[in-house]
Amino acid sequence: MMKLNTITAAGVLLAGMLSGPAVAETLKVTTFLPPVHTFVKAINAWGEELADRSGGEIEMEVYPAGQLGPPPRQFDIVRAGVADIAIFLHAVTPGRFPMTELAGLPLTHPSEGDGSAITSRRLTELAPEYLAGEHEGTHILWMAVTPPLKVNLAKADPRDLDNLKGLRLRYAGSTWQQIVEALGASPVPVPPAETADAIGKGIVDGATFPFEATMAFDLGPVIEYSMEPGLASATFAVVMSDAAYNRLSAEHRKLIDETTGPDRAAWFGALWDKGEEEGRKYMVDSGVDIVTLNAAQVEGLQETFASIVVAGKTAAGDNAQAFLDAYTK
């Protein structure tokens, strides 16, 4: 009888061990953005939400500032399994995401407006139909479209657009390279974190960033003028490798799905819009003169940039116009 009870007790103990709390699933997140950036803060907030809703079964480790690799490698870091999730900028790998980058064409946005909450939601809604092929090997969690990037200048007054001719401007991506060239300036690639130093040393005469990023990279002390409206946006994606997504339990995959997608994109975009307001105030407080172009100047720029739109559509292929019609409706 004693032997039977011992075996029974052992069986109960084993069953208890097998049915105990699941081991925490740790998701590694990589990005080149600094810890103070709105995106990194948002990812941390999402991680806290996942941890809370999963009862601690999902944890997140964020590796910002390119700790796992440089900006152009972020997408491939996830595809290779070094990290599970990446926040990456499409523009740092020119030509690789031509359909996605149509959302960043000059003066192009949904008819509802160019705020990030609007544009990020719209791009995320369109991702399954139009953008999945460009992100093969990953599960798109959400897309993000920056507030339109402004031309930020160390010394040249943009009230006269001819003053931009001959300047050296920091840029990222083929679309902004074309924009800078169309303005008569010379595009110079500079890593985001090195931009303030490059401007301060006179290596470049300005940079293209939304206001939020000028605050994140502390450009206020080296910028004298900033030009509104922003001329074009940049697109980001938050992706999870298929391998990481598929290794999760069905319950955890459901939780990922419920906390991502268009609603999350709009939530994040609203944070970016708020950050843009704060970044604009930061620039004003730094003594930057924010110059607003008049309607005639904006119309003239639309004509100047027409060939860039054509080139973007050509690069994206047959579905380019259908995508643009859906994005801008």
PyMOL commands that set and color helices and strands:
alter all, ss='L'
color gray80, all
select helices_A, chain A and resi 2-18+38-53+71-79+90-92+100-104+116-130+132-135+161-164+174-182+192-200+211-216+220-222+242-247+250-258+262-285+295-304+306-316+320-328
alter helices_A, ss='H'
color red, helices_A
select strands_A, chain A and resi 25-31+58-63+85-89+138-145+149-153+168-171+186-189+206-209+225-232+235-241+289-292
alter strands_A, ss='S'
color yellow, strands_A
deselect
rebuild
show_as cartoon
